[in-house]
Amino acid sequence: MAALVSADLDPCEALVAFAAEGRVAPEALREARGWSPEEWTAAAERLVRRGLLDDAGGLTEDGVALRAWVEDRTDLGAAAAWVALGAERCERLVELAAPVVGLIVENGGFLATNPMGLTPLR
């Protein structure tokens, strides 16, 4: 969240930029997150004006760089907690979270195709 704020991306703009990477269908992401077509289009237009998206909706060189910057900052911000846990405790956390994640998936709270490239735990 802090990285997105620092990048001056509002919530809809962040999702439009995620979708522009091509890892998730824009329409599926828009609908899953509850943005109207008008809100999505307005966010895309703001990103075009900032030079982050091209007119076809793809990321520009600056857009790719900003997305990489956001991901790098997000990873750095999260790393300390995972390092502090260590590999064995991380594995245990995944094991303990699996039932909760299973309920979320079963009830439609997890996009099978998502901007983070996550897959449900099996």
Order of alpha helices (4+ residues) and beta strands (2+ residues): alpha-alpha-alpha-alpha-alpha
